[in-house]
Amino acid sequence: MRLEGKTAIVTGGASGIGRAICEVFAEEGARLTIADIDAAGGEQTLASVRAAGGEAQFVATDVSKEADVEAMVQAAVDAYGSVNILVNDAAVFVFGEIEDITDADWARVFGVNVIGQAYCVKHVLPHMKAAGGGSIVNLASVSGFIAQPGFIPYNASKGAVMQLTRCLAMDLAPHNIRVNCVCPGSVLTPATERHRQFVGADREEFLAEAGSSNFMKRVADPREIAYGALFLASDEASFVTGTPLVMDGGLTAQ
């Protein structure tokens, strides 16, 4: 019960890593506001959390729209009185070569992956200050550290998330608000499946190749990444801020 008595917002909670974080946080005692643009998936996560005895609500949210974020945060405060934890997991996966990326692609990937995180921090900030502090966990990626073929828009956005995290950690430390990011490597999620389809690869071959590049020789389960977010969100990480927690099976240690 590491999060007992705490309230948390998890964006991107409809599937993949976001859903796993919602489930783990609920098991650890947090009261949850699950936010996602995917209403059907969000309701499925809500049902899973409640079936396990967790307390949660779902709020349909497009994090790239500030009005949506403001309303979602207010719904969290109305339901639970405060916000102690924010997990910025919502993301879009836009890939391509530089000459093929459109203005709409750039606007979409940065609007969700970077500006959306900034909107969420902006609107939870007054409530965290009033509560005497809090923890913000951004989802970045090993893609913010390394170059990958055809990944330019996505990797650029995740590099920006890492710098956003560092700057927020500096600015918010006087308010007892910690800001960190989790940097996963290859994880078996619906986004992984969409990437496989984008490159036109055979599923078994794609997963085998993704796992072969790290020391563990496999891809991660979303729940393994959720435990990293749990640590950073909990009081166990009380002296950790501005830190990218790399969870990649050793990929970037090579």
Buried (B, 14 or more C-beta within 10 A) or exposed (E): EBBEEBBBBBBBBBBBBBBBBBBBBBBBBBBBBBBBBBEEBBBBBBEBBBEEEBBBBBBBBBBBBBEBBBBBBEBBBEBBEBBBBBBBBBBBBBBBEEEEBEEEBBEBBBBBBBBBBBBBBEBBBEBBBEBEBBBBBBBBBBBBBEEEEBBBBBBBBBBBBBEBBBEBBEEBBEBBBBBBBBBBBBBBBBBBBEBBEEEEBEEEEBBEEBBEBBEEEBBBEBBBBBBBBBBBBBEEBEEBBBBBBBBBBEBEEE
